[in-house]
Amino acid sequence: MAPEILRRNPYTPASDIYSLSMIMWEFTSGIPPFNYKAHDLELILDICNQEKRPEIIKNTPKCYVDLMKKCWDSNPSNRPTVRMLENIVSEWIRSINGYYEMNRDGEYNFTVPNVNNQLEDDMFEFVEANKTLVQEQANTSIMKSHPQANYTSSKFTKFTEILAQEKSEFIGFECIVED
């Protein structure tokens, strides 16, 4: 959930963009965000007050990391719109598809016609990250999630009492954690 939702603000398209950033992170890690932490008041306060976000996975393409960070910005007005995301991702897909189309024979030539240098660099990062990910997944064992990591709707017990003691801006709010 986006920090503004945890603060009792209404859902907006920007809140959905934040949620998309968590899905983006899950694509790079293969596990849900904060899988090894209890999904409790401490995590909520870390997300809202400390701007805690999942740790970036090694070998994630820089262009992808940059976009993901924009999407999880704590200020909803700084997040990209759906239209902006569609344009960026469409360019990536077009470029990567062109790369693989040209390199079907297995002799990889890192050029695609009709793309600018930045887009070509971004595409190359994805190709290299994909190679690395395949190698790392073969060497990685499955780790267990924290027993209090919730990925279904659930109410926090005594949440309002704890918050009242903290004199937090969340007083009187019953939080529902959703994935």
MARSEPA-373572 format. One line per field, with one value per atom (N, C-alpha, C, CB): z, y, x; residue in three letters; residue number from 0. Coordinates in Angstrom, 3 decimals, padded with zeros to 6 digits. Glycine has a CB too. Example, Ala and Ser with C-alpha at 12.3 -4.5 7.8 and 13.67 -1.06 7.14 Angstrom:
2
Z = [007.800_007.800_007.800_009.046_007.080_007.140_007.870_005.725]
Y = [-005.690_-004.500_-003.300_-004.473_-002.250_-001.060_000.030_-000.598]
X = [013.190_012.300_013.200_011.308_012.850_013.670_012.900_014.084]
rest = [ALA_ALA_ALA_ALA_SER_SER_SER_SER]
nr = [0_0_0_0_1_1_1_1]
***
This chain:
179
Z = [000.000_000.000_000.000_001.211_-000.720_-000.789_000.568_-001.891_000.893_002.183_002.417_002.284_001.363_001.546_001.921_000.269_001.498_001.859_003.326_000.956_003.767_005.176_006.059_005.401_005.476_006.210_006.090_005.704_005.561_005.433_004.324_006.728_003.367_002.219_001.201_001.595_000.305_-000.664_-001.700_-001.375_-002.241_-003.350_-004.562_-003.679_-005.283_-006.520_-007.538_-006.289_-008.795_-009.756_-009.312_-011.132_-008.621_-008.126_-007.086_-007.520_-006.316_-005.348_-006.078_-004.450_-007.202_-008.011_-008.602_-009.130_-008.950_-009.488_-008.414_-009.982_-007.168_-006.072_-005.987_-004.724_-006.052_-006.003_-007.161_-006.029_-008.323_-009.469_-009.187_-010.715_-008.476_-008.161_-007.311_-007.430_-006.442_-005.619_-006.490_-004.470_-007.482_-008.429_-009.262_-009.354_-009.666_-010.409_-009.587_-010.774_-008.294_-007.428_-007.340_-006.023_-007.236_-007.146_-008.419_-006.894_-009.565_-010.808_-010.718_-012.009_-010.097_-010.040_-008.961_-009.800_-007.929_-006.801_-006.813_-005.520_-007.389_-007.363_-006.083_-007.564_-005.171_-003.910_-003.659_-002.711_-002.847_-002.526_-001.680_-001.779_-001.763_-000.956_000.541_-001.273_001.267_002.721_003.160_003.376_002.370_002.636_003.920_001.477_004.319_005.484_006.731_005.184_006.679_007.823_008.238_007.481_009.504_009.968_009.352_011.543_008.885_008.343_009.502_007.166_010.210_011.445_011.484_012.660_012.634_012.822_012.529_014.241_012.962_012.739_011.239_013.369_010.451_009.009_008.415_008.324_008.846_008.342_008.655_008.958_009.878_010.250_009.483_011.760_009.249_008.454_007.026_008.438_006.450_005.082_005.026_004.559_005.998_005.984_006.455_006.847_007.540_008.143_007.693_009.634_007.463_007.081_005.585_007.856_004.876_003.439_003.112_002.694_003.938_003.716_002.456_004.948_001.642_000.428_000.353_-000.853_-000.420_-000.532_-001.109_-001.421_-000.717_-001.205_-002.685_-000.364_-003.469_-004.900_-005.111_-005.627_-005.963_-006.258_-007.187_-006.893_-006.861_-007.664_-009.117_-007.087_-010.032_-011.474_-012.091_-011.751_-011.347_-011.933_-012.852_-010.824_-014.077_-015.000_-014.401_-016.326_-014.569_-013.992_-014.451_-014.356_-015.723_-016.227_-015.519_-017.766_-015.214_-014.514_-013.063_-014.563_-012.419_-011.040_-010.976_-010.510_-011.911_-011.925_-012.038_-013.080_-012.919_-013.090_-011.841_-014.329_-011.278_-010.083_-008.929_-009.688_-008.766_-007.694_-007.908_-007.604_-009.160_-009.439_-009.064_-010.933_-009.326_-009.034_-007.535_-009.718_-006.744_-005.306_-004.527_-004.771_-005.217_-004.555_-003.478_-005.591_-002.326_-001.229_-001.557_000.042_-002.475_-002.891_-004.131_-003.178_-004.001_-005.136_-006.391_-004.737_-006.239_-007.413_-008.187_-006.985_-007.582_-008.278_-009.077_-007.276_-008.896_-009.589_-011.036_-008.869_-011.929_-013.330_-013.489_-014.232_-014.563_-014.877_-015.625_-015.711_-015.772_-016.530_-017.969_-016.490_-018.541_-019.928_-020.066_-020.407_-019.111_-019.139_-019.046_-017.987_-018.143_-017.999_-019.271_-016.824_-019.880_-021.121_-022.203_-021.606_-022.319_-023.331_-023.067_-023.370_-021.823_-021.480_-021.708_-020.011_-021.168_-021.264_-022.711_-020.365_-023.458_-024.875_-025.660_-025.498_-025.375_-026.039_-025.675_-025.671_-024.396_-023.973_-024.710_-022.447_-024.734_-025.376_-026.863_-025.167_-027.526_-028.959_-029.220_-029.507_-028.418_-028.589_-028.306_-027.686_-027.219_-026.863_-027.893_-025.451_-028.327_-029.370_-030.640_-029.677_-031.000_-032.166_-031.991_-032.433_-030.798_-030.508_-030.720_-029.063_-030.110_-030.229_-031.646_-029.241_-032.347_-033.742_-034.593_-034.299_-034.363_-035.142_-034.760_-034.969_-033.565_-033.041_-032.821_-031.749_-033.679_-033.560_-033.719_-034.580_-034.463_-034.761_-033.581_-035.954_-032.489_-031.315_-031.300_-031.225_-032.393_-032.425_-032.130_-033.804_-030.886_-030.425_-030.853_-028.934_-031.630_-032.098_-031.367_-033.685_-030.495_-029.625_-030.317_-028.408_-031.440_-032.106_-032.583_-033.282_-032.555_-033.079_-033.899_-031.926_-035.109_-035.916_-035.335_-037.351_-035.609_-035.274_-033.787_-035.896_-032.963_-031.553_-031.195_-030.636_-030.219_-029.786_-028.864_-029.072_-028.584_-027.786_-026.390_-027.682_-025.744_-024.391_-024.400_-023.794_-025.352_-025.433_-025.724_-026.517_-026.546_-026.839_-025.583_-027.980_-024.801_-023.541_-022.571_-022.892_-022.500_-021.617_-022.029_-021.641_-023.327_-023.844_-023.500_-025.364_-023.663_-023.358_-021.877_-023.717_-020.991_-019.562_-019.308_-018.759_-019.984_-019.817_-020.302_-020.565_-021.430_-021.988_-021.020_-023.385_-020.524_-019.588_-018.264_-019.338_-017.767_-016.515_-016.658_-016.093_-017.813_-018.049_-017.986_-019.410_-018.590_-018.544_-017.097_-019.403_-016.343_-014.957_-014.104_-014.388_-014.315_-013.523_-013.717_-013.894_-014.929_-015.206_-014.454_-016.730_-014.454_-013.740_-012.236_-014.059_-011.680_-010.233_-009.758_-009.839_-010.539_-010.128_-010.037_-011.096_-010.865_-010.827_-009.538_-012.058_-008.951_-007.760_-006.461_-007.905_-006.534_-005.364_-004.795_-005.718_-003.480_-002.835_-002.383_-001.636_-002.242_-001.822_-000.328_-002.142_000.051_001.448_001.945_001.643_003.224_003.796_004.157_005.031_004.040_004.402_005.907_003.637_006.409_007.818_008.131_008.172_009.289_009.600_009.700_010.895_009.931_010.006_008.745_011.213_007.650_006.367_005.755_005.403_005.637_005.135_003.717_006.023_002.866_001.500_001.165_000.520_002.202_002.039_002.999_002.295_002.783_003.654_005.064_003.129_006.027_007.427_008.276_007.857_009.381_010.289_011.322_010.978_011.650_012.726_014.040_012.612_014.976_016.279_017.131_016.971_017.882_018.810_018.091_019.923_016.811_016.034_016.514_014.548_016.731_017.136_018.528_017.100_019.427_020.768_020.704_021.665_019.915_019.785_019.186_018.912_018.178_017.526_018.445_016.265_019.245_020.191_021.174_020.948_021.604_022.502_021.817_022.991_020.518_019.757_019.393_018.495_019.588_019.186_017.718_020.079_016.932_015.506_014.737_014.961_013.515_012.638_012.216_011.408_012.564_012.154_013.189_011.888_014.251_015.353_014.824_016.363_015.336_014.986_013.677_014.942_013.071_011.750_011.908_010.801_011.365_011.322_009.984_011.541_010.026_008.793_008.261_009.030_006.978_006.306_005.363_005.549_005.533_004.674_003.499_005.452_002.305_001.109_000.224_000.357_-000.579_-001.561_-002.917_-001.571]
Y = [-001.181_000.000_001.242_-000.001_002.232_003.486_004.190_004.395_004.931_005.623_006.535_006.430_007.195_008.103_007.348_008.911_006.108_005.292_004.896_004.034_004.576_004.265_005.480_003.760_006.663_007.906_008.338_009.022_007.446_007.668_008.643_008.169_008.881_009.694_008.810_010.364_009.413_008.588_007.937_009.434_006.819_006.170_007.076_004.795_007.102_007.872_007.010_009.254_007.423_006.701_006.643_007.363_007.678_007.677_006.575_009.045_006.244_005.139_003.823_005.066_003.677_002.472_002.399_002.430_003.556_003.586_003.114_005.018_003.529_003.037_001.508_003.686_000.990_-000.464_-001.148_-000.816_-000.519_-001.060_-001.133_-000.208_-000.152_-000.182_-001.396_001.104_-001.799_-002.992_-004.252_-003.097_-004.261_-005.383_-005.387_-005.293_-004.201_-004.111_-004.711_-002.643_-004.375_-004.907_-006.426_-004.276_-006.926_-008.377_-009.072_-008.706_-008.422_-009.001_-009.204_-008.104_-008.286_-008.382_-009.344_-007.014_-009.533_-010.355_-011.764_-009.686_-011.914_-013.206_-013.474_-014.280_-012.502_-012.635_-011.352_-012.944_-011.414_-010.187_-009.230_-010.533_-007.933_-006.950_-007.221_-005.532_-006.971_-007.118_-008.521_-006.076_-009.506_-010.890_-011.420_-011.763_-010.878_-011.388_-010.542_-011.469_-009.649_-008.788_-009.018_-007.289_-008.806_-008.841_-007.651_-008.806_-007.888_-006.807_-006.247_-007.312_-005.327_-004.810_-003.294_-005.436_-002.732_-001.282_-000.719_-000.923_-001.410_-000.934_-000.764_-001.912_-001.728_-001.633_-000.480_-002.956_-000.327_000.770_002.117_000.703_002.275_003.542_003.746_003.586_002.684_002.796_003.238_001.456_002.681_003.048_004.501_002.114_004.906_006.257_007.328_006.297_007.075_008.112_008.054_008.003_006.868_006.718_006.475_005.580_006.410_006.157_004.868_007.329_003.851_002.543_001.906_001.606_001.387_000.669_-000.592_001.561_-001.570_-002.794_-002.477_-003.842_-003.274_-003.105_-003.494_-003.960_-002.661_-002.915_-004.176_-001.690_-005.040_-006.294_-006.034_-007.311_-006.661_-006.535_-006.916_-007.422_-006.234_-006.470_-006.034_-007.921_-005.285_-004.734_-003.593_-004.242_-003.563_-002.486_-001.102_-002.631_-000.198_001.138_001.865_001.953_001.734_002.424_001.898_002.239_000.618_000.001_000.492_-001.552_000.530_001.022_002.472_000.903_003.294_004.705_004.852_005.440_004.066_004.143_003.629_003.337_002.536_001.974_002.980_000.676_003.642_004.639_005.820_005.139_006.226_007.300_006.857_007.709_005.600_005.075_004.921_003.739_004.723_004.576_005.841_003.402_006.939_008.222_008.465_009.395_008.987_009.216_010.313_009.581_011.202_012.247_011.773_013.581_011.521_011.000_011.869_010.852_013.159_014.037_013.909_015.488_013.297_013.076_011.771_013.069_010.937_009.652_009.845_008.680_008.997_009.108_008.714_008.226_009.174_008.793_007.471_009.891_006.893_005.646_005.860_005.124_006.974_007.262_007.353_008.574_007.986_008.069_006.672_008.960_005.854_004.483_003.682_003.781_003.844_003.123_003.484_003.428_004.756_005.186_004.602_006.713_004.659_004.166_002.658_004.505_001.921_000.461_000.017_-000.176_000.692_000.345_000.506_001.218_001.564_001.759_000.654_003.121_000.285_-000.808_-002.089_-001.024_-002.410_-003.654_-003.632_-003.866_-002.533_-002.428_-002.633_-001.059_-002.004_-002.091_-003.495_-001.092_-004.098_-005.443_-006.459_-005.832_-006.324_-007.226_-007.098_-006.926_-005.879_-005.668_-006.315_-004.191_-006.226_-006.851_-008.359_-006.535_-009.000_-010.449_-010.878_-010.973_-010.057_-010.350_-010.394_-009.299_-009.426_-009.348_-010.427_-007.991_-010.959_-011.850_-013.270_-011.301_-013.742_-015.091_-016.179_-015.290_-015.886_-016.915_-017.204_-016.490_-016.461_-016.691_-015.874_-018.126_-015.237_-014.341_-012.943_-014.401_-012.567_-011.335_-010.103_-011.352_-009.303_-008.028_-006.972_-007.881_-006.221_-005.316_-004.024_-004.999_-004.140_-002.966_-003.263_-002.533_-002.261_-002.323_-001.060_-002.449_-001.188_000.011_000.916_-000.370_002.195_003.188_003.398_002.793_003.304_003.667_004.635_002.402_005.488_006.413_005.690_007.647_006.335_005.694_005.320_006.610_006.201_005.898_004.670_007.102_004.596_003.448_002.172_003.675_002.264_001.101_000.662_001.418_001.639_001.303_000.622_002.569_001.154_000.563_-000.877_001.402_-001.091_-002.416_-003.377_-002.365_-002.929_-003.756_-004.148_-003.009_-003.210_-003.525_-004.648_-002.279_-004.619_-005.681_-007.027_-005.327_-007.028_-008.270_-008.862_-008.015_-008.038_-008.511_-008.957_-007.415_-008.203_-008.572_-009.911_-007.488_-010.149_-011.409_-012.580_-011.381_-012.420_-013.478_-013.747_-013.088_-012.685_-012.813_-013.452_-011.448_-013.037_-013.567_-015.065_-012.866_-015.524_-016.959_-017.713_-017.238_-017.195_-017.850_-017.848_-017.165_-016.699_-016.594_-017.451_-015.154_-017.524_-018.335_-019.804_-018.152_-020.238_-021.630_-021.914_-021.948_-020.885_-021.057_-020.664_-020.261_-020.193_-019.661_-020.686_-018.368_-020.849_-021.715_-020.880_-022.467_-021.488_-020.806_-020.509_-021.665_-019.260_-018.870_-018.705_-017.563_-018.977_-018.867_-017.422_-019.767_-017.072_-015.723_-015.633_-015.315_-014.418_-014.171_-014.654_-012.652_-015.289_-015.803_-014.711_-016.570_-013.461_-012.367_-011.510_-011.498_-012.058_-011.360_-011.711_-011.757_-010.719_-010.917_-010.424_-010.211_-011.232_-010.812_-010.964_-011.615_-011.024_-010.994_-009.952_-012.401_-009.488_-008.477_-009.010_-008.030_-008.191_-008.566_-007.307_-009.585_-007.302_-006.153_-006.348_-005.960_-005.240_-005.278_-005.220_-004.108_-006.073_-006.047_-004.976_-007.431_-004.269_-003.226_-002.131_-003.844_-002.011_-001.033_000.388_-001.166_000.713_002.077_002.402_002.275_001.407_001.647_001.989_000.415_001.238_001.472_002.850_000.377_003.181_004.472_005.622_004.548_005.446_006.496_006.744_006.114_005.684_005.833_006.573_004.466_006.350_007.001_008.433_006.211_008.824_010.144_010.402_011.257_009.376_009.420_010.086_008.015_010.477_011.040_009.987_011.664_008.738_007.653_007.344_006.415_008.151_007.845_007.557_009.006_006.473_006.107_005.374_007.310_005.043_004.407_002.917_005.024_002.126_000.687_000.363_-000.102_-000.175_-000.433_-001.822_-000.287_-001.872_-003.147_-003.289_-003.248_-004.329_-004.563_-005.407_-005.261_-004.911_-005.635_-005.805_-004.910_-006.821_-007.027_-006.621_-008.505]
X = [000.837_000.000_000.880_-000.951_000.429_001.160_001.121_000.577_002.184_002.224_001.025_003.487_000.563_-000.582_-001.853_-000.824_-001.977_-003.131_-003.029_-003.227_-001.831_-001.624_-001.893_-000.203_-001.809_-002.090_-003.550_-001.190_-004.382_-005.820_-006.191_-006.366_-005.345_-005.698_-006.414_-004.436_-007.184_-007.928_-007.017_-008.974_-007.513_-006.815_-006.852_-007.443_-005.755_-005.656_-004.911_-004.926_-004.884_-004.047_-002.577_-004.146_-002.106_-000.725_-000.502_-000.378_-001.530_-001.423_-001.224_-002.683_-001.899_-001.726_-000.320_-002.769_000.243_001.608_002.587_001.983_002.374_003.209_003.115_002.781_001.892_001.707_002.422_000.213_002.388_003.108_004.607_002.845_005.137_006.576_006.929_006.994_006.021_006.271_006.232_005.225_005.363_005.325_006.606_004.069_007.058_008.319_009.447_008.642_009.477_010.521_010.406_010.437_009.184_008.987_009.469_007.501_009.315_009.842_011.346_009.506_012.063_013.523_014.000_014.122_013.199_013.636_013.062_013.262_011.897_011.231_010.460_012.231_010.447_009.700_008.924_010.657_007.872_007.126_007.971_005.819_007.681_008.421_008.277_007.935_009.348_009.386_008.965_008.485_009.326_008.955_009.576_009.361_010.701_011.416_011.199_012.884_010.189_009.870_008.428_010.107_008.163_006.774_006.039_006.693_004.847_004.019_003.207_003.081_003.826_003.262_003.382_003.956_003.049_003.092_004.474_002.679_005.508_006.875_007.170_007.887_006.773_006.983_006.175_006.603_004.937_004.100_004.749_002.679_005.208_005.843_007.144_006.111_007.900_009.124_008.808_009.879_007.764_007.382_006.918_006.270_006.112_005.542_006.519_004.311_007.209_008.051_009.502_007.997_010.013_011.415_011.584_012.043_010.467_010.471_011.211_011.104_011.003_011.633_011.054_011.427_011.954_011.579_012.430_011.767_011.992_012.801_014.184_012.081_015.148_016.516_016.585_017.513_017.248_017.380_018.223_018.021_017.745_018.423_019.610_017.442_020.732_021.945_021.653_023.077_022.292_022.194_020.865_022.405_020.056_018.832_019.241_017.821_018.719_019.105_018.839_018.347_019.793_019.698_018.439_020.927_018.094_016.897_015.644_016.763_015.623_014.494_014.454_014.596_015.614_015.712_015.237_017.172_015.695_015.298_013.787_015.981_013.179_011.726_011.015_011.279_011.478_010.877_010.919_011.591_012.061_012.186_011.243_013.630_011.068_010.104_008.694_010.155_008.396_007.062_006.804_006.876_007.853_007.622_007.981_008.425_008.125_008.391_007.332_008.403_007.750_006.803_005.791_007.557_006.137_005.212_004.449_005.970_003.151_002.380_002.461_000.944_002.608_002.648_003.966_002.442_004.977_006.248_006.260_007.389_005.261_005.215_004.779_004.264_005.280_004.856_003.388_005.740_002.793_001.418_001.421_000.712_000.251_000.125_000.569_-001.326_000.219_000.599_002.119_-000.057_002.779_004.239_004.857_004.754_004.325_004.830_004.618_004.147_003.464_003.182_004.194_001.760_004.516_005.489_006.873_005.571_007.312_008.652_008.747_008.996_007.796_007.840_007.653_006.760_006.803_006.613_007.908_005.513_008.650_009.943_010.924_010.534_010.955_011.835_011.472_011.747_010.194_009.751_010.075_008.238_009.788_010.073_011.562_009.617_012.375_013.816_014.335_014.508_013.892_014.351_013.866_013.856_012.627_012.122_012.957_010.637_013.317_014.171_015.526_014.343_016.076_017.368_017.285_017.815_016.290_016.177_015.801_015.148_015.053_014.721_015.987_013.737_016.877_018.112_019.113_018.744_019.014_020.042_019.534_020.581_018.657_018.104_019.152_017.022_020.187_021.194_022.119_022.025_021.975_022.811_024.082_023.161_024.404_025.557_025.052_026.305_025.167_024.546_025.315_024.415_024.654_025.167_024.345_025.070_024.968_024.226_023.826_025.041_023.177_022.640_021.235_023.537_020.430_019.071_018.885_017.985_018.390_018.206_017.120_017.857_017.245_016.218_015.987_014.941_017.036_016.906_018.026_016.946_017.751_018.798_019.773_018.186_020.892_021.949_021.480_023.149_020.676_020.208_019.308_019.458_018.417_017.524_018.318_016.453_019.325_020.161_020.914_021.155_021.416_022.090_021.125_022.686_019.892_018.880_018.583_017.583_018.421_018.131_019.267_017.907_020.495_021.659_021.654_022.966_021.275_021.189_020.192_020.792_019.054_018.061_018.589_016.780_019.260_019.803_020.831_020.448_021.731_022.754_022.139_023.789_021.153_020.488_019.783_019.485_019.185_018.500_019.489_017.783_020.656_021.673_022.100_022.904_022.344_022.785_021.704_023.168_020.457_019.343_019.197_018.040_019.308_019.200_020.290_019.301_021.524_022.619_022.384_023.944_021.929_021.726_020.573_021.482_019.488_018.348_018.723_017.189_019.623_020.070_020.848_020.943_021.461_022.285_021.590_023.531_020.353_019.667_018.692_018.930_018.741_017.765_016.573_018.397_015.431_014.211_014.309_012.944_014.055_014.091_012.661_014.905_012.440_011.106_010.812_010.966_009.529_009.120_008.892_007.846_008.839_008.579_007.159_008.756_006.937_005.598_004.533_005.642_004.951_003.983_003.982_004.274_004.480_004.401_003.048_005.598_002.175_000.815_000.681_-000.193_000.117_-000.148_-001.625_000.703_-002.452_-003.898_-004.431_-004.548_-005.652_-006.238_-006.366_-007.603_-005.961_-006.109_-006.045_-005.015_-006.815_-006.796_-005.706_-008.169_-005.047_-004.077_-004.840_-003.048_-004.493_-005.137_-004.477_-005.061_-005.290_-004.843_-004.049_-003.990_-004.234_-003.485_-003.771_-003.821_-005.046_-005.386_-004.855_-006.897_-004.828_-004.286_-002.799_-004.505_-002.068_-000.627_-000.382_000.037_-001.138_-000.952_-001.310_-001.781_-002.344_-002.721_-001.582_-004.015_-000.920_000.222_001.362_000.701_001.529_002.593_002.229_002.897_000.954_000.457_000.787_001.064_000.550_000.864_-000.254_001.113_000.033_-000.989_-002.002_-000.346_-001.749_-002.626_-003.708_-001.812_-003.867_-004.774_-006.176_-004.811_-006.759_-008.123_-008.254_-008.956_-007.161_-007.193_-006.966_-006.129_-007.871_-007.662_-007.044_-008.991_-005.861_-005.117_-005.433_-003.605_-005.686_-005.847_-004.673_-007.218_-003.896_-002.740_-003.198_-001.573_-002.939_-003.319_-002.102_-004.449_-002.132_-001.077_-001.611_-000.584]
rest = [MET_MET_MET_MET_ALA_ALA_ALA_ALA_PRO_PRO_PRO_PRO_GLU_GLU_GLU_GLU_ILE_ILE_ILE_ILE_LEU_LEU_LEU_LEU_ARG_ARG_ARG_ARG_ARG_ARG_ARG_ARG_ASN_ASN_ASN_ASN_PRO_PRO_PRO_PRO_TYR_TYR_TYR_TYR_THR_THR_THR_THR_PRO_PRO_PRO_PRO_ALA_ALA_ALA_ALA_SER_SER_SER_SER_ASP_ASP_ASP_ASP_ILE_ILE_ILE_ILE_TYR_TYR_TYR_TYR_SER_SER_SER_SER_LEU_LEU_LEU_LEU_SER_SER_SER_SER_MET_MET_MET_MET_ILE_ILE_ILE_ILE_MET_MET_MET_MET_TRP_TRP_TRP_TRP_GLU_GLU_GLU_GLU_PHE_PHE_PHE_PHE_THR_THR_THR_THR_SER_SER_SER_SER_GLY_GLY_GLY_GLY_ILE_ILE_ILE_ILE_PRO_PRO_PRO_PRO_PRO_PRO_PRO_PRO_PHE_PHE_PHE_PHE_ASN_ASN_ASN_ASN_TYR_TYR_TYR_TYR_LYS_LYS_LYS_LYS_ALA_ALA_ALA_ALA_HIS_HIS_HIS_HIS_ASP_ASP_ASP_ASP_LEU_LEU_LEU_LEU_GLU_GLU_GLU_GLU_LEU_LEU_LEU_LEU_ILE_ILE_ILE_ILE_LEU_LEU_LEU_LEU_ASP_ASP_ASP_ASP_ILE_ILE_ILE_ILE_CYS_CYS_CYS_CYS_ASN_ASN_ASN_ASN_GLN_GLN_GLN_GLN_GLU_GLU_GLU_GLU_LYS_LYS_LYS_LYS_ARG_ARG_ARG_ARG_PRO_PRO_PRO_PRO_GLU_GLU_GLU_GLU_ILE_ILE_ILE_ILE_ILE_ILE_ILE_ILE_LYS_LYS_LYS_LYS_ASN_ASN_ASN_ASN_THR_THR_THR_THR_PRO_PRO_PRO_PRO_LYS_LYS_LYS_LYS_CYS_CYS_CYS_CYS_TYR_TYR_TYR_TYR_VAL_VAL_VAL_VAL_ASP_ASP_ASP_ASP_LEU_LEU_LEU_LEU_MET_MET_MET_MET_LYS_LYS_LYS_LYS_LYS_LYS_LYS_LYS_CYS_CYS_CYS_CYS_TRP_TRP_TRP_TRP_ASP_ASP_ASP_ASP_SER_SER_SER_SER_ASN_ASN_ASN_ASN_PRO_PRO_PRO_PRO_SER_SER_SER_SER_ASN_ASN_ASN_ASN_ARG_ARG_ARG_ARG_PRO_PRO_PRO_PRO_THR_THR_THR_THR_VAL_VAL_VAL_VAL_ARG_ARG_ARG_ARG_MET_MET_MET_MET_LEU_LEU_LEU_LEU_GLU_GLU_GLU_GLU_ASN_ASN_ASN_ASN_ILE_ILE_ILE_ILE_VAL_VAL_VAL_VAL_SER_SER_SER_SER_GLU_GLU_GLU_GLU_TRP_TRP_TRP_TRP_ILE_ILE_ILE_ILE_ARG_ARG_ARG_ARG_SER_SER_SER_SER_ILE_ILE_ILE_ILE_ASN_ASN_ASN_ASN_GLY_GLY_GLY_GLY_TYR_TYR_TYR_TYR_TYR_TYR_TYR_TYR_GLU_GLU_GLU_GLU_MET_MET_MET_MET_ASN_ASN_ASN_ASN_ARG_ARG_ARG_ARG_ASP_ASP_ASP_ASP_GLY_GLY_GLY_GLY_GLU_GLU_GLU_GLU_TYR_TYR_TYR_TYR_ASN_ASN_ASN_ASN_PHE_PHE_PHE_PHE_THR_THR_THR_THR_VAL_VAL_VAL_VAL_PRO_PRO_PRO_PRO_ASN_ASN_ASN_ASN_VAL_VAL_VAL_VAL_ASN_ASN_ASN_ASN_ASN_ASN_ASN_ASN_GLN_GLN_GLN_GLN_LEU_LEU_LEU_LEU_GLU_GLU_GLU_GLU_ASP_ASP_ASP_ASP_ASP_ASP_ASP_ASP_MET_MET_MET_MET_PHE_PHE_PHE_PHE_GLU_GLU_GLU_GLU_PHE_PHE_PHE_PHE_VAL_VAL_VAL_VAL_GLU_GLU_GLU_GLU_ALA_ALA_ALA_ALA_ASN_ASN_ASN_ASN_LYS_LYS_LYS_LYS_THR_THR_THR_THR_LEU_LEU_LEU_LEU_VAL_VAL_VAL_VAL_GLN_GLN_GLN_GLN_GLU_GLU_GLU_GLU_GLN_GLN_GLN_GLN_ALA_ALA_ALA_ALA_ASN_ASN_ASN_ASN_THR_THR_THR_THR_SER_SER_SER_SER_ILE_ILE_ILE_ILE_MET_MET_MET_MET_LYS_LYS_LYS_LYS_SER_SER_SER_SER_HIS_HIS_HIS_HIS_PRO_PRO_PRO_PRO_GLN_GLN_GLN_GLN_ALA_ALA_ALA_ALA_ASN_ASN_ASN_ASN_TYR_TYR_TYR_TYR_THR_THR_THR_THR_SER_SER_SER_SER_SER_SER_SER_SER_LYS_LYS_LYS_LYS_PHE_PHE_PHE_PHE_THR_THR_THR_THR_LYS_LYS_LYS_LYS_PHE_PHE_PHE_PHE_THR_THR_THR_THR_GLU_GLU_GLU_GLU_ILE_ILE_ILE_ILE_LEU_LEU_LEU_LEU_ALA_ALA_ALA_ALA_GLN_GLN_GLN_GLN_GLU_GLU_GLU_GLU_LYS_LYS_LYS_LYS_SER_SER_SER_SER_GLU_GLU_GLU_GLU_PHE_PHE_PHE_PHE_ILE_ILE_ILE_ILE_GLY_GLY_GLY_GLY_PHE_PHE_PHE_PHE_GLU_GLU_GLU_GLU_CYS_CYS_CYS_CYS_ILE_ILE_ILE_ILE_VAL_VAL_VAL_VAL_GLU_GLU_GLU_GLU_ASP_ASP_ASP_ASP]
nr = [0_0_0_0_1_1_1_1_2_2_2_2_3_3_3_3_4_4_4_4_5_5_5_5_6_6_6_6_7_7_7_7_8_8_8_8_9_9_9_9_10_10_10_10_11_11_11_11_12_12_12_12_13_13_13_13_14_14_14_14_15_15_15_15_16_16_16_16_17_17_17_17_18_18_18_18_19_19_19_19_20_20_20_20_21_21_21_21_22_22_22_22_23_23_23_23_24_24_24_24_25_25_25_25_26_26_26_26_27_27_27_27_28_28_28_28_29_29_29_29_30_30_30_30_31_31_31_31_32_32_32_32_33_33_33_33_34_34_34_34_35_35_35_35_36_36_36_36_37_37_37_37_38_38_38_38_39_39_39_39_40_40_40_40_41_41_41_41_42_42_42_42_43_43_43_43_44_44_44_44_45_45_45_45_46_46_46_46_47_47_47_47_48_48_48_48_49_49_49_49_50_50_50_50_51_51_51_51_52_52_52_52_53_53_53_53_54_54_54_54_55_55_55_55_56_56_56_56_57_57_57_57_58_58_58_58_59_59_59_59_60_60_60_60_61_61_61_61_62_62_62_62_63_63_63_63_64_64_64_64_65_65_65_65_66_66_66_66_67_67_67_67_68_68_68_68_69_69_69_69_70_70_70_70_71_71_71_71_72_72_72_72_73_73_73_73_74_74_74_74_75_75_75_75_76_76_76_76_77_77_77_77_78_78_78_78_79_79_79_79_80_80_80_80_81_81_81_81_82_82_82_82_83_83_83_83_84_84_84_84_85_85_85_85_86_86_86_86_87_87_87_87_88_88_88_88_89_89_89_89_90_90_90_90_91_91_91_91_92_92_92_92_93_93_93_93_94_94_94_94_95_95_95_95_96_96_96_96_97_97_97_97_98_98_98_98_99_99_99_99_100_100_100_100_101_101_101_101_102_102_102_102_103_103_103_103_104_104_104_104_105_105_105_105_106_106_106_106_107_107_107_107_108_108_108_108_109_109_109_109_110_110_110_110_111_111_111_111_112_112_112_112_113_113_113_113_114_114_114_114_115_115_115_115_116_116_116_116_117_117_117_117_118_118_118_118_119_119_119_119_120_120_120_120_121_121_121_121_122_122_122_122_123_123_123_123_124_124_124_124_125_125_125_125_126_126_126_126_127_127_127_127_128_128_128_128_129_129_129_129_130_130_130_130_131_131_131_131_132_132_132_132_133_133_133_133_134_134_134_134_135_135_135_135_136_136_136_136_137_137_137_137_138_138_138_138_139_139_139_139_140_140_140_140_141_141_141_141_142_142_142_142_143_143_143_143_144_144_144_144_145_145_145_145_146_146_146_146_147_147_147_147_148_148_148_148_149_149_149_149_150_150_150_150_151_151_151_151_152_152_152_152_153_153_153_153_154_154_154_154_155_155_155_155_156_156_156_156_157_157_157_157_158_158_158_158_159_159_159_159_160_160_160_160_161_161_161_161_162_162_162_162_163_163_163_163_164_164_164_164_165_165_165_165_166_166_166_166_167_167_167_167_168_168_168_168_169_169_169_169_170_170_170_170_171_171_171_171_172_172_172_172_173_173_173_173_174_174_174_174_175_175_175_175_176_176_176_176_177_177_177_177_178_178_178_178]
***
